[in-house]
Amino acid sequence: MILIVNSGSSSIKFKMYENKNEHLNILVEGIAERINVDGILKIKFNNQIYEYKDKLNDHLSAVDSILTKFEELNIIENIDNIKGIGFRIVHGGEKIIKPCIITKEVIEIIKRNIKLAPLHNPGALAAITAFKQTVPKAKLIGCFDTSFHTTMPKHNFLYAIPYEYYEKLGARKYGFHGISYDYITSKVAKILDRNENNLNLIICHLGNGASIACVKNGKSYDTSMGLTPLAGLVMGTRCGDIDSSIIDFLIKNTEQTLDDVFNVLNKKSGLLGISGISSDMRDICQAKNEGNERAILAFNIYAQKIADYIVKYANLLEGEIDAIIFTAGIGENAADVRKAVIDYIKIMKLDMDDNLNNKNYYDYLKINNDDSEYKIFKIRTDEELMICQEVQKFITNE
Ligand code: ADP
């Protein structure tokens, strides 16, 4: 069995797979949340949802609680049946370029990168420590959101600020959502029956957080997020690309501190900030369809920005594009958004089939019509499965 863990500062999401006839099936999934608050553990197993109130004082007690329930619910007989644990880790900096066994050196790198991902890396470290202690025989594997983008060339990842800030502090573009981009790249290779290393793709990962990647010869060539996930596209609550002087302007002209302003840019901007209604695209689409002007504005700015990036990346790929892909919550489900994005692109011959765009699908669907010069897909991403496949490689290569 392989357990996949996505741990934040106050929650641990988990999904356990078992390998049945060469198929990775989900056995159980759930979340331990409100760690160090009041503690709730939710477990979905055998189509039933179990919910427990449990005092989860820290990550170790949350992990203890999860494993105890696994035994009580007869999900596993013995903790040692968990052969591998894959951790989703946000920041591996420049050094970690692929999934790896979590050694002391890797833990040091995750610690060193706390300054780049202060909200994410500490939660991952706490979970790693807890599982190391409680499931000592399992192989612990780290999969990093930044790894996929370590192939970006310097001219795409450097900011035009004094070079020493890159050299001394590592101030550069890193990019995120790499596990999803990796999954989608492999998926498209399978769909098109092509070698991954020859694929040029533009992948739009549109969830609450959103970014877009330019994939050249199967590798990240550029992406829209930066040093942090604040840059790039308009998101649910993040502003995306802005003139950085806005920060100074807001501090000087409002009663807010630097921290306050960053809170605004991360948590109160994006779709929520423009619309004043919601950060959730479903609410924005509904309000837009009811004629709400600010929702229409938020929707249009959101779609325009994605279109701008697609055109920019099409230029980087010199027009040699095998597919444009929409994925994650909005990319997979919001037909209106996909349509608006394609409609905003005027200098590439893209033609969407409206029926296919609106059609239900399970895994993936090609949504362009025959007049389109480029293929367009909606594809469901699966970051946990991607991590699980990576962990599986380490277990079978023993
Ligand atoms: P996260 O980044 O938290 O993993 P998701 O990938 O789950 O986020 O995406 C969440 C977003 O997807 C929300 O804005 C939600 O409104 C949007 N979404 C989900 N289903 C639909 C739908 N049917 N139509 C429009 N938007 C949707």
Boltz pocket constraint, residues with backbone or C-beta under 6 A from the ligand:
constraints:
  - pocket:
      binder: B
      contacts: [[A, 206], [A, 207], [A, 208], [A, 209], [A, 236], [A, 279], [A, 280], [A, 281], [A, 282], [A, 283], [A, 285], [A, 328], [A, 329], [A, 330], [A, 333], [A, 334], [A, 335]]
      max_distance: 6.0
